[in-house]
Amino acid sequence: MEIIIYGITNSISLALMAIGFSLTFGISGLPNFAHGAFYLLGGILTWIFLNQLGIPYLVAALLSILAIGAFGFFLYWGLMLRLRGLAINEVIATLAVAIVIIEVLRWMGFSGFSYVLPPFIRGSVNIGGVWVDNQRIVMVGIGAALIVVLYLFTRRTKTGLSFRAIAQNERTAIAVGIDPDWTAALSLAMGSGLAVVAGLAILPLGAIDTEMGYDILLYALAVGIIGGLESLPGALLGSFILGFSQILVATFLRAQWQTVVTLAAIVIILAIKPSGLLGKYKELEERV
C-alpha cells in the first residue's frame, strides 16, 4: 500500500514538473531548458510576496504565475523569435537563461531551510494504514485538475484548437490564418506558468534550494523522453513509469539510486524508441 500511495504521489509530482515543458515543446517545438529555473523562481517570488510584502498566499501564488508566464511570453519575442528553427541555438539560449536565473538566486542567498512555502492544508490522513501529508493529497488533486483543464482547453477553445493545429501541421495552420509566432509565445507563457503551478504544489513539501532548478529540468526531460517530448498523454505515462520506478528503487535499494534510474531510463528509451513511447517523431528507419 505504501508503494502504491507514494508511487502515485511521486508520479503526479513528476507529471506536474514535466507538463509545462511538454506543452511548450509539443506546440512550438521550443525546448525550454529554462523550465526548472522558472519553477524555482516562481517559488521564490511567492515566498517574497508572502513573507516580505505580506501579500495573502493565494494572491501571491497568482501573481507569481502571471509574472513568470509574462516572462516566458516576452522571452519568446525578445530572444527565441530570432532563433526559431535553430535547435541547438534554442537549447543553448534557454539553458543560458536558466543558468543566469539559478546562479543569481544562489548569489542572493535564496537557499536553505529559511525559505519554505507553507502547505495549503496542514496535517496528514491515514489511507490504508499509511500516513499521507494533506499537501500531497492536494498536489494530486491539482495535478488531476490540471490534466482535465488542459484536455478541455485544447479541445473546446479556439486558442487550444490553434495550439493543436500548429502542433499537427504548421503550414496548414498558417494557411488558415493562425499566427505561429503568437501561438509559440502563448505556449511558452503557458508552459512557464505551469512550471510555477508545479512549484507551488510541490515546494511546500520541503525547503527551497537553488539546486532543484537543475533537478526539475532533468526530471522534465526524463519524463518527456520516456513518454514522447511532444505528447501530453506521453508525459503522463512517462511520469507514472518513472515515478513508480523511483519509489521501488528507493524502497528496495537506496534513495541515491533514484537519479541513476532516471538517467538509465533516458538512455534505454533513446536506444530503443527515440521518439518516446507515445511520441510521433520519425524513427531512424523512417528518416532514412
KETI-759124 format. One record per atom (N, C-alpha, C): x negated, y, z; atom name. Coordinates in pm, whole numbers, plus 50000, padded with zeros to 5 digits. Example, Ala and Ser with C-alpha at 12.3 -4.5 7.8 and 13.67 -1.06 7.14 Angstrom:
    px    py    pz at
 48681 49431 50780  N
 48770 49550 50780 CA
 48680 49670 50780  C
 48715 49775 50708  N
 48633 49894 50714 CA
 48710 50003 50787  C
***
This chain:
    px    py    pz at
 49917 49880 50000  N
 50000 50000 50000 CA
 49912 50127 50000  C
 49804 50123 50079  N
 49715 50239 50083 CA
 49653 50266 49947  C
 49612 50160 49877  N
 49553 50176 49743 CA
 49655 50234 49647  C
 49780 50186 49656  N
 49885 50234 49566 CA
 49914 50382 49591  C
 49932 50418 49717  N
 49968 50557 49750 CA
 49857 50653 49715  C
 49735 50620 49759  N
 49624 50711 49730 CA
 49581 50704 49585  C
 49608 50591 49519  N
 49583 50583 49376 CA
 49674 50678 49299  C
 49801 50683 49340  N
 49896 50774 49274 CA
 49860 50919 49299  C
 49831 50953 49425  N
 49799 51093 49455 CA
 49669 51136 49386  C
 49570 51046 49383  N
 49444 51079 49315 CA
 49467 51095 49165  C
 49552 51010 49108  N
 49580 51017 48965 CA
 49651 51147 48930  C
 49747 51188 49012  N
 49818 51313 48987 CA
 49725 51432 48999  C
 49633 51427 49095  N
 49538 51538 49109 CA
 49449 51547 48985  C
 49406 51434 48929  N
 49326 51433 48807 CA
 49408 51484 48688  C
 49536 51447 48684  N
 49622 51496 48577 CA
 49636 51648 48584  C
 49651 51702 48705  N
 49660 51847 48721 CA
 49531 51915 48675  C
 49416 51854 48708  N
 49289 51911 48666 CA
 49274 51914 48514  C
 49328 51812 48447  N
 49300 51793 48305 CA
 49405 51850 48212  C
 49527 51871 48261  N
 49637 51900 48169 CA
 49619 52035 48098  C
 49564 52134 48167  N
 49540 52263 48103 CA
 49433 52254 47997  C
 49326 52178 48024  N
 49219 52158 47927 CA
 49273 52090 47802  C
 49352 51984 47822  N
 49407 51908 47709 CA
 49506 51992 47629  C
 49586 52075 47699  N
 49682 52160 47630 CA
 49611 52255 47535  C
 49509 52323 47584  N
 49436 52419 47500 CA
 49368 52350 47384  C
 49301 52239 47411  N
 49230 52170 47304 CA
 49326 52110 47203  C
 49437 52054 47251  N
 49532 51991 47161 CA
 49598 52089 47066  C
 49620 52212 47111  N
 49690 52312 47028 CA
 49594 52387 46937  C
 49489 52442 46997  N
 49399 52530 46922 CA
 49267 52466 46884  C
 49238 52348 46941  N
 49110 52285 46915 CA
 48995 52349 46988  C
 49025 52440 47083  N
 48920 52509 47159 CA
 48878 52424 47278  C
 48751 52384 47287  N
 48703 52312 47405 CA
 48668 52413 47515  C
 48762 52436 47605  N
 48743 52539 47708 CA
 48659 52485 47823  C
 48527 52497 47810  N
 48438 52447 47913 CA
 48432 52539 48035  C
 48508 52648 48032  N
 48521 52734 48150 CA
 48639 52691 48236  C
 48702 52579 48204  N
 48822 52534 48273 CA
 48797 52516 48424  C
 48687 52449 48459  N
 48656 52428 48600 CA
 48628 52559 48673  C
 48563 52653 48604  N
 48534 52783 48664 CA
 48664 52860 48690  C
 48761 52849 48598  N
 48890 52916 48618 CA
 48964 52855 48738  C
 48956 52723 48753  N
 49014 52653 48869 CA
 48957 52712 48998  C
 48825 52723 49002  N
 48757 52775 49121 CA
 48789 52922 49144  C
 48783 53002 49038  N
 48807 53146 49050 CA
 48950 53174 49096  C
 49046 53096 49046  N
 49185 53114 49088 CA
 49203 53088 49236  C
 49136 52984 49287  N
 49145 52955 49429 CA
 49084 53065 49514  C
 48971 53118 49471  N
 48904 53224 49548 CA
 48984 53354 49542  C
 49040 53385 49425  N
 49126 53504 49415 CA
 49244 53494 49510  C
 49305 53376 49514  N
 49418 53356 49605 CA
 49375 53376 49750  C
 49256 53325 49786  N
 49205 53342 49922 CA
 49183 53490 49953  C
 49129 53565 49856  N
 49106 53709 49876 CA
 49238 53783 49893  C
 49334 53755 49806  N
 49465 53821 49816 CA
 49531 53791 49950  C
 49514 53667 49995  N
 49581 53621 50116 CA
 49514 53673 50243  C
 49381 53666 50248  N
 49310 53695 50372 CA
 49253 53836 50379  C
 49214 53892 50266  N
 49156 54025 50266 CA
 49259 54136 50242  C
 49359 54107 50160  N
 49459 54209 50127 CA
 49592 54187 50197  C
 49609 54072 50262  N
 49732 54046 50337 CA
 49855 54023 50252  C
 49836 53980 50129  N
 49949 53955 50040 CA
 50011 53819 50074  C
 50143 53806 50074  N
 50206 53677 50103 CA
 50156 53566 50010  C
 50157 53445 50062  N
 50097 53331 49992 CA
 50155 53313 49851  C
 50286 53311 49838  N
 50349 53287 49709 CA
 50312 53397 49609  C
 50316 53521 49655  N
 50281 53633 49567 CA
 50134 53625 49527  C
 50048 53591 49625  N
 49905 53578 49596 CA
 49880 53470 49492  C
 49951 53358 49504  N
 49936 53249 49407 CA
 49980 53293 49268  C
 50094 53359 49259  N
 50144 53405 49129 CA
 50050 53507 49066  C
 49996 53597 49147  N
 49902 53697 49096 CA
 49776 53630 49042  C
 49728 53528 49110  N
 49608 53457 49065 CA
 49633 53386 48933  C
 49749 53320 48921  N
 49782 53250 48797 CA
 49790 53349 48681  C
 49857 53463 48703  N
 49870 53564 48598 CA
 49735 53625 48563  C
 49651 53651 48665  N
 49521 53714 48641 CA
 49430 53624 48558  C
 49422 53496 48593  N
 49335 53405 48520 CA
 49394 53374 48382  C
 49527 53367 48374  N
 49590 53350 48243 CA
 49558 53466 48151  C
 49564 53588 48204  N
 49530 53707 48125 CA
 49383 53705 48086  C
 49297 53660 48178  N
 49154 53649 48147 CA
 49132 53555 48029  C
 49200 53440 48030  N
 49188 53347 47918 CA
 49240 53405 47789  C
 49349 53481 47796  N
 49408 53543 47677 CA
 49309 53641 47614  C
 49250 53728 47695  N
 49156 53827 47641 CA
 49021 53767 47608  C
 48987 53654 47672  N
 48865 53583 47636 CA
 48872 53536 47491  C
 48990 53492 47451  N
 49006 53448 47312 CA
 48983 53565 47216  C
 49053 53677 47239  N
 49043 53790 47147 CA
 48906 53855 47151  C
 48843 53853 47266  N
 48714 53920 47278 CA
 48595 53837 47236  C
 48607 53704 47245  N
 48492 53619 47218 CA
 48523 53502 47126  C
 48623 53422 47161  N
 48645 53297 47090 CA
 48693 53317 46947  C
 48762 53427 46920  N
 48809 53455 46784 CA
 48692 53460 46686  C
 48580 53514 46732  N
 48463 53528 46647 CA
 48390 53396 46625  C
 48426 53294 46703  N
 48356 53166 46695 CA
 48444 53053 46643  C
 48567 53084 46601  N
 48660 52980 46557 CA
 48599 52896 46446  C
 48610 52764 46463  N
 48558 52672 46363 CA
 48414 52631 46387  C
 48344 52700 46474  N
 48205 52665 46506 CA
 48205 52591 46640  C
 48224 52459 46633  N
 48250 52380 46755 CA
 48138 52393 46857  C
 48013 52383 46813  N
 47901 52392 46908 CA
 47897 52529 46972  C
 47921 52632 46894  N
 47920 52769 46948 CA
 48032 52789 47049  C
 48148 52728 47022  N
 48260 52738 47117 CA
 48225 52673 47251  C
 48162 52557 47243  N
 48121 52487 47366 CA
 48019 52570 47442  C
 47918 52620 47372  N
 47813 52697 47437 CA
 47870 52824 47500  C
 47959 52893 47427  N
 48014 53019 47476 CA
 48098 52998 47602  C
 48189 52900 47599  N
 48275 52877 47716 CA
 48195 52821 47833  C
 48093 52739 47805  N
 48008 52688 47913 CA
 47929 52803 47975  C
 47884 52897 47892  N
 47812 53014 47944 CA
 47902 53097 48035  C
 48027 53115 47993  N
 48123 53189 48076 CA
 48141 53118 48210  C
 48152 52984 48206  N
 48169 52907 48329 CA
 48049 52924 48422  C
 47930 52914 48367  N
 47808 52926 48450 CA
 47799 53064 48514  C
 47831 53167 48435  N
 47826 53304 48489 CA
 47924 53318 48605  C
 48048 53272 48587  N
 48150 53284 48691 CA
 48108 53209 48818  C
 48066 53083 48800  N
 48032 52999 48916 CA
 47910 53054 48990  C
 47808 53093 48915  N
 47686 53141 48980 CA
 47706 53276 49046  C
 47789 53363 48989  N
 47820 53491 49054 CA
 47895 53466 49184  C
 47991 53373 49182  N
 48065 53339 49303 CA
 47972 53279 49408  C
 47876 53197 49364  N
 47779 53140 49457 CA
 47694 53251 49519  C
 47649 53346 49435  N
 47567 53458 49482 CA
 47644 53545 49582  C
 47777 53556 49562  N
 47859 53635 49652 CA
 47892 53559 49781  C
 47851 53433 49789  N
 47867 53358 49912 CA
 48000 53289 49930  C
 48076 53270 49821  N
 48207 53205 49832 CA
 48192 53054 49834  C
 48148 53002 49945  N
 48133 52858 49962 CA
 48127 52827 50111  C
 48186 52714 50149  N
 48180 52674 50289 CA
 48318 52663 50352  C
 48318 52624 50478  N
 48444 52594 50547 CA
 48522 52720 50584  C
 48465 52838 50561  N
 48538 52962 50589 CA
 48644 52989 50483  C
 48627 52929 50366  N
 48715 52957 50254 CA
 48807 52837 50231  C
 48920 52844 50297  N
 49018 52735 50292 CA
 49156 52794 50266  C
 49228 52734 50172  N
 49366 52774 50148 CA
 49458 52692 50239  C
 49555 52755 50302  N
 49645 52680 50390 CA
 49736 52588 50310  C
 49774 52474 50366  N
 49867 52384 50296 CA
 50005 52447 50285  C
 50077 52409 50183  N
 50214 52460 50167 CA
 50304 52414 50281  C
 50288 52287 50320  N
 50365 52229 50430 CA
 50268 52150 50518  C
 50259 52186 50644  N
 50166 52117 50734 CA
 50224 51984 50782  C
 50134 51901 50833  N
 50177 51773 50888 CA
 50161 51658 50790  C
 50210 51542 50828  N
 50200 51423 50745 CA
 50320 51333 50771  C
 50341 51240 50680  N
 50452 51145 50694 CA
 50399 51003 50677  C
 50472 50909 50731  N
 50433 50768 50722 CA
 50511 50703 50608  C
 50438 50652 50509  N
 50501 50585 50395 CA
 50448 50443 50389  C
 50533 50347 50422  N
 50491 50207 50417 CA
 50375 50175 50507  C
 50366 50243 50622  N
 50257 50219 50715 CA
 50131 50300 50687  C
 50138 50389 50587  N
 50024 50473 50551 CA
 50058 50618 50576  C
 49973 50687 50653  N
 49996 50828 50678 CA
 49945 50912 50561  C
 50034 50997 50509  N
 50002 51079 50392 CA
 50028 51225 50425  C
 49930 51312 50395  N
 49949 51456 50418 CA
 50066 51507 50336  C
 50143 51598 50397  N
 50253 51661 50323 CA
 50203 51735 50200  C
 50082 51791 50209  N
 50027 51864 50094 CA
 50008 51771 49974  C
 49969 51646 49999  N
 49954 51551 49889 CA
 50089 51520 49825  C
 50192 51513 49907  N
 50326 51488 49853 CA
 50372 51607 49769  C
 50344 51729 49820  N
 50376 51849 49743 CA
 50299 51850 49612  C
 50173 51811 49617  N
 50089 51807 49496 CA
 50148 51712 49392  C
 50194 51596 49436  N
 50257 51501 49344 CA
 50383 51562 49284  C
 50462 51632 49368  N
 50582 51697 49318 CA
 50550 51805 49216  C
 50445 51884 49242  N
 50404 51989 49147 CA
 50360 51926 49016  C
 50282 51818 49025  N
 50236 51750 48904 CA
 50350 51696 48821  C
 50446 51629 48886  N
 50560 51573 48815 CA
 50646 51683 48752  C
 50669 51792 48829  N
 50748 51903 48777 CA
 50679 51969 48657  C
 50547 51981 48666  N
 50472 52045 48558 CA
 50480 51963 48430  C
 50471 51832 48443  N
 50482 51746 48325 CA
 50618 51760 48259  C
 50724 51763 48340  N
 50860 51779 48285 CA
 50875 51916 48218  C
 50826 52021 48285  N
 50837 52156 48229 CA
 50762 52167 48097  C
 50642 52112 48089  N
 50565 52118 47965 CA
 50632 52039 47855  C
 50692 51925 47890  N
 50764 51846 47790 CA
 50880 51926 47732  C
 50960 51990 47820  N
 51073 52069 47774 CA
 51026 52194 47698  C
 50917 52255 47745  N
 50865 52375 47681 CA
 50823 52347 47537  C
 50754 52234 47514  N
 50704 52205 47380 CA
 50812 52151 47286  C
 50932 52124 47339  N
 51038 52068 47256 CA
 51166 52149 47254  C
 51175 52249 47341  N
 51300 52324 47349 CA
 51282 52475 47332  C
 51160 52522 47317  N
 51137 52666 47300 CA
 51065 52692 47168  C
 51086 52812 47114  N
 51022 52847 46986 CA
 50870 52850 46999  C
 50821 52905 47112  N
 50677 52910 47133 CA
 50619 52769 47143  C
 50687 52683 47217  N
 50640 52546 47231 CA
 50641 52471 47098  C
 50744 52494 47018  N
 50750 52429 46887 CA
 50641 52482 46794  C
 50608 52612 46808  N
 50498 52666 46727 CA
 50365 52604 46772  C
 50353 52578 46902  N
 50233 52510 46951 CA
 50220 52373 46885  C
 50329 52297 46884  N
 50325 52164 46825 CA
 50299 52170 46675  C
 50355 52271 46609  N
 50334 52285 46464 CA
 50187 52309 46432  C
 50124 52399 46508  N
 49981 52427 46487 CA
 49898 52302 46514  C
 49934 52229 46618  N
 49859 52109 46654 CA
 49872 52001 46548  C
 49990 51990 46485  N
 50013 51884 46387 CA
 49955 51918 46251  C
 49978 52041 46204  N
 49927 52080 46071 CA
 49917 52231 46065  C
 49797 52283 46085  N
 49779 52428 46095 CA
 49814 52499 45965  C
 49776 52442 45853  N
 49801 52509 45724 CA
 49950 52522 45697  C
 50025 52415 45723  N
 50170 52421 45702 CA
 50233 52520 45799  C
 50186 52523 45924  N
 50239 52617 46022 CA
 50214 52761 45978  C
 50095 52788 45924  N
 50066 52923 45874 CA
 50159 52958 45759  C
 50189 52859 45675  N
 50273 52883 45558 CA
 50415 52924 45596  C
 50462 52881 45713  N
 50598 52917 45757 CA
 50597 53036 45852  C
 50483 53105 45864  N
 50479 53231 45937 CA
 50428 53225 46080  C
 50370 53113 46122  N
 50316 53103 46258 CA
 50173 53156 46258  C
 50144 53249 46349  N
 50012 53310 46359 CA
 49921 53219 46442  C
 49817 53159 46380  N
 49732 53066 46456 CA
 49650 53133 46566  C
 49612 53258 46545  N
 49532 53326 46647 CA
 49613 53358 46771  C
 49736 53407 46752  N
 49822 53434 46868 CA
 49855 53303 46941  C
 49879 53199 46863  N
 49909 53070 46925 CA
 49790 53018 47005  C
 49669 53031 46948  N
 49549 52987 47017 CA
 49525 53069 47143  C
 49546 53201 47134  N
 49528 53288 47251 CA
 49625 53252 47361  C
 49751 53225 47323  N
 49851 53187 47424 CA
 49818 53050 47485  C
 49768 52960 47403  N
 49733 52827 47456 CA
 49617 52837 47553  C
 49519 52923 47523  N
 49406 52941 47616 CA
 49454 53008 47745  C
 49547 53103 47732  N
 49603 53167 47851 CA
 49679 53067 47937  C
 49761 52983 47873  N
 49837 52883 47948 CA
 49745 52780 48012  C
 49645 52735 47936  N
 49551 52638 47992 CA
 49476 52693 48111  C
 49439 52822 48103  N
 49368 52887 48214 CA
 49458 52899 48336  C
 49584 52939 48311  N
 49680 52949 48421 CA
 49707 52814 48485  C
 49713 52708 48404  N
 49737 52573 48458 CA
 49618 52526 48541  C
 49498 52571 48507  N
 49381 52539 48591 CA
 49399 52595 48731  C
 49456 52716 48741  N
 49480 52778 48872 CA
 49590 52704 48946  C
 49695 52664 48875  N
 49801 52586 48939 CA
 49744 52459 49001  C
 49656 52392 48926  N
 49591 52272 48980 CA
 49512 52305 49106  C
 49437 52415 49102  N
 49359 52454 49219 CA
 49445 52483 49340  C
 49556 52552 49320  N
 49644 52587 49431 CA
 49709 52463 49492  C
 49729 52359 49411  N
 49788 52236 49462 CA
 49687 52147 49533  C
 49560 52152 49487  N
 49459 52058 49537 CA
 49368 52119 49643  C
 49332 52245 49628  N
 49234 52308 49718 CA
 49275 52308 49866  C
 49405 52318 49901  N
 49439 52311 50044 CA
 49400 52181 50112  C
 49363 52079 50035  N
 49321 51951 50093 CA
 49177 51955 50142  C
 49105 52063 50113  N
 48966 52074 50157 CA
 48918 52217 50143  C
 48790 52239 50173  N
 48731 52373 50163 CA
 48694 52404 50018  C
 48687 52533 49987  N
 48647 52578 49854 CA
 48495 52576 49846  C
 48443 52512 49743  N
 48298 52503 49722 CA
 48269 52535 49576  C
 48169 52618 49552  N
 48140 52658 49414 CA
 48100 52539 49327  C
 48044 52434 49385  N
 48004 52317 49306 CA
 48122 52250 49239  C
 48242 52266 49295  N
 48357 52198 49238 CA
 48392 52251 49100  C
 48343 52370 49065  N
 48367 52421 48930 CA
 48314 52327 48824  C
 48196 52271 48849  N
 48138 52175 48754 CA
 48208 52040 48765  C
 48244 51999 48887  N
 48311 51869 48906 CA
 48446 51865 48835  C
 48522 51974 48845  N
 48655 51977 48781 CA
 48641 51964 48631  C
 48542 52030 48572  N
 48519 52019 48428 CA
 48487 51875 48391  C
 48403 51809 48471  N
 48368 51670 48444 CA
 48491 51581 48448  C
 48576 51597 48549  N
 48696 51514 48560 CA
 48794 51543 48446  C
 48810 51671 48410  N
 48900 51705 48300 CA
 48851 51644 48169  C
 48720 51648 48145  N
 48663 51586 48025 CA
 48682 51435 48027  C
 48657 51374 48142  N
 48670 51228 48152 CA
 48813 51184 48124  C
 48909 51250 48186  N
 49050 51216 48164 CA
 49087 51236 48018  C
 49043 51349 47959  N
 49075 51377 47820 CA
 49011 51276 47726  C
 48887 51239 47750  N
 48818 51144 47663 CA
 48883 51006 47672  C
 48922 50965 47793  N
 48987 50834 47808 CA
 49121 50830 47737  C
 49204 50931 47759  N
 49338 50929 47702 CA
 49347 50986 47562  C
 49254 51073 47524  N
 49261 51145 47397 CA
 49266 51294 47424  C
 49162 51366 47382  N
 49147 51506 47421 CA
 49265 51593 47380  C
 49330 51560 47269  N
 49437 51646 47220 CA
 49576 51597 47261  C
 49583 51495 47345  N
 49710 51431 47378 CA
 49746 51451 47525  C
 49860 51519 47550  N
 49906 51534 47688 CA
 49950 51401 47749  C
 50025 51315 47675  N
 50053 51182 47730 CA
 49925 51103 47755  C
 49826 51122 47668  N
 49698 51056 47687 CA
 49628 51103 47812  C
 49639 51234 47841  N
 49579 51288 47963 CA
 49643 51225 48086  C
 49775 51204 48082  N
 49844 51141 48194 CA
 49800 50995 48210  C
 49791 50923 48097  N
 49745 50784 48102 CA
 49602 50777 48152  C
 49516 50863 48099  N
 49376 50864 48141 CA
 49360 50896 48288  C
 49443 50985 48340  N
 49434 51022 48482 CA
 49468 50903 48571  C
 49566 50823 48532  N
 49603 50707 48614 CA
 49497 50597 48606  C
 49439 50577 48488  N
 49332 50477 48475 CA
 49213 50517 48561  C
 49169 50642 48547  N
 49053 50688 48622 CA
 49085 50702 48771  C
 49206 50750 48802  N
 49244 50771 48942 CA
 49244 50642 49022  C
 49305 50536 48968  N
 49306 50409 49039 CA
 49168 50344 49041  C
 49091 50364 48934  N
 48955 50309 48932 CA
 48871 50371 49043  C
 48882 50501 49061  N
 48806 50568 49167 CA
 48846 50519 49305  C
 48976 50502 49328  N
 49022 50456 49459 CA
 48977 50312 49486  C
 48983 50227 49385  N
 48939 50088 49402 CA
 48790 50082 49434  C
 48711 50162 49364  N
 48567 50163 49388 CA
 48537 50217 49527  C
 48607 50325 49566  N
 48584 50383 49699 CA
 48626 50287 49810  C
 48728 50205 49783  N
 48778 50112 49884 CA
 48688 49990 49901  C
 48646 49933 49790  N
 48573 49806 49797 CA
 48421 49823 49787  C
 48374 49937 49741  N
 48231 49963 49735 CA
 48199 50085 49822  C
 48162 50196 49760  N
 48135 50319 49832 CA
 48190 50437 49754  C
 48222 50544 49826  N
 48277 50662 49761 CA
 48178 50723 49662  C
 48048 50705 49686  N
 47946 50762 49598 CA
 47954 50705 49456  C
 48016 50586 49443  N
 48024 50522 49312 CA
 48136 50581 49224  C
 48215 50671 49280  N
 48324 50730 49201 CA
 48271 50807 49081  C
 48163 50883 49101  N
 48105 50958 48990 CA
 48049 50863 48884  C
 47990 50752 48928  N
 47937 50653 48834 CA
 48051 50595 48750  C
 48163 50565 48814  N
 48279 50512 48742 CA
 48329 50612 48639  C
 48332 50740 48678  N
 48378 50845 48587 CA
 48289 50852 48464  C
 48159 50856 48484  N
 48065 50865 48372 CA
 48066 50737 48288  C
 48078 50621 48355  N
 48083 50494 48282 CA
 48207 50486 48194  C
 48319 50537 48245  N
 48444 50537 48166 CA
 48428 50621 48040  C
 48361 50735 48052  N
 48336 50821 47935 CA
 48256 50745 47830  C
 48146 50682 47874  N
 48057 50612 47781 CA
 48129 50496 47714  C
 48204 50417 47791  N
 48272 50299 47737 CA
 48377 50339 47634  C
 48459 50439 47666  N
 48564 50480 47574 CA
 48503 50538 47446  C
 48398 50619 47460  N
 48333 50675 47341 CA
 48274 50567 47253  C
 48228 50459 47313  N
 48170 50350 47236 CA
 48276 50263 47169  C
 48390 50243 47238  N
 48494 50153 47187 CA
 48596 50227 47101  C
 48647 50337 47151  N
 48751 50412 47080 CA
 48727 50561 47100  C
 48642 50621 47017  N
 48601 50761 47037 CA
 48716 50861 47043  C
 48828 50831 46979  N
 48941 50923 46979 CA
 49022 50916 47108  C
 48992 50820 47196  N
 49071 50803 47318 CA
 49184 50705 47297  C
 49244 50660 47406  N
 49348 50557 47397 CA
 49469 50602 47318  C
 49510 50729 47334  N
 49626 50781 47261 CA
 49586 50895 47166  C
 49457 50910 47143  N
 49410 51016 47054 CA
 49439 50985 46909  C
 49440 51088 46827  N
 49474 51072 46685 CA
 49360 51113 46592  C
 49246 51151 46648  N
 49133 51182 46562 CA
 49086 51056 46491  C
 49034 51073 46372  N
 48996 50959 46290 CA
 48879 50882 46351  C
 48890 50751 46343  N
 48780 50666 46386 CA
 48671 50665 46280  C
 48557 50605 46312  N
 48441 50608 46224 CA
 48472 50550 46087  C
 48540 50434 46084  N
 48567 50370 45956 CA
 48660 50453 45870  C
 48750 50531 45932  N
 48841 50617 45856 CA
 48766 50739 45801  C
 48671 50791 45880  N
 48595 50906 45836 CA
 48506 50870 45718  C
 48448 50748 45725  N
 48362 50702 45616 CA
 48446 50674 45492  C
***
